[in-house]
Amino acid sequence: MASTGDLRVSCRGQMSLPAAPRRRWGLHDGGDVAYLDLGDAMLLLPGRIADLRAEVLASITDADWENSSRGFGDPELATE
């Protein structure tokens, strides 16, 4: 059950998540939500940022790290 929608940020920087995702994520009476700023998008995930960081790092293979250190085929990117 994927859903999308718009959220409004208040003047205090707060926003409300719809009830369905809160129930699905188990965010009752508050709860931790991690965010990842991707530049022109933001990813929200249930849990803490340490959990997100661990999950992302666990998904990156040694080959991925090697490829990134070489700049993904772009020598200039490798030196950035």
N, C-alpha and C positions, 0 to 999 in steps of 0.2 A: 504494500500500500504506500506508494510514493505520493507525496503531496508537496505543493509549492505554495507560496503566498508572499505577501508583503508584510513587513513588520515596521512599526513606527518607533523611532527612538525619541524618548522624551527629552525635555530641556535639561534633565539631570543625567542623561546618557543611559537611561534604563529602557529595556524593551521587554515585552511579554512573549513567551513562546506559547503557541496554541496548545490546548489540552491534549490532543491526540499524541503529538510527539513527546510531551511531558510524561504521559502514561507509558508509552512504549519505552522510553529511556529510563523510567523509574525515578523521575525527578519530582518526588513528592515532598512538600514542605521545604522547598529549596533543593539544592543539590549542586554538585560541581559540574561545570561545563568548561571544556578547554576550547580555545580558539587558536586558529592559525591564520595569520594575515598573509595572503598570497599576492599582495600587490593590488590587483584590481578585483579581488574577491576575498571572502573570509569564510573559513571552514569552521563550523561549530560541531563539537563532538562531546558526548556525555563522558564525564570523568575529569581527571586532572591532566594538566599539560605534561606531567611526568609520564603518565600512562600513554599519552599520544606520542611523546618522544620515543619511548621504549618500543612502541608498536611500529613506528616508522623505521627506526634503526634496525629492528629485527627483520623487516621486509627487504632491506637493502643487501644484496649479495656482494661477495668479494669482487665479482666481475663488475658490478655497478660502481663500486668505489674506484676500481682501477680505471674504468672508462671515464669517470668524472675527473680523476686526477690528470687524465690526458686531454681534458677539455671537450669531451664528446666529439673528437675529430677536428676540433678547431684549436690550433696551436696558440692563438692569442687568448682564447678563453682559459686555457690551461695555466696561464701566468697571472690571471686576475685574482 
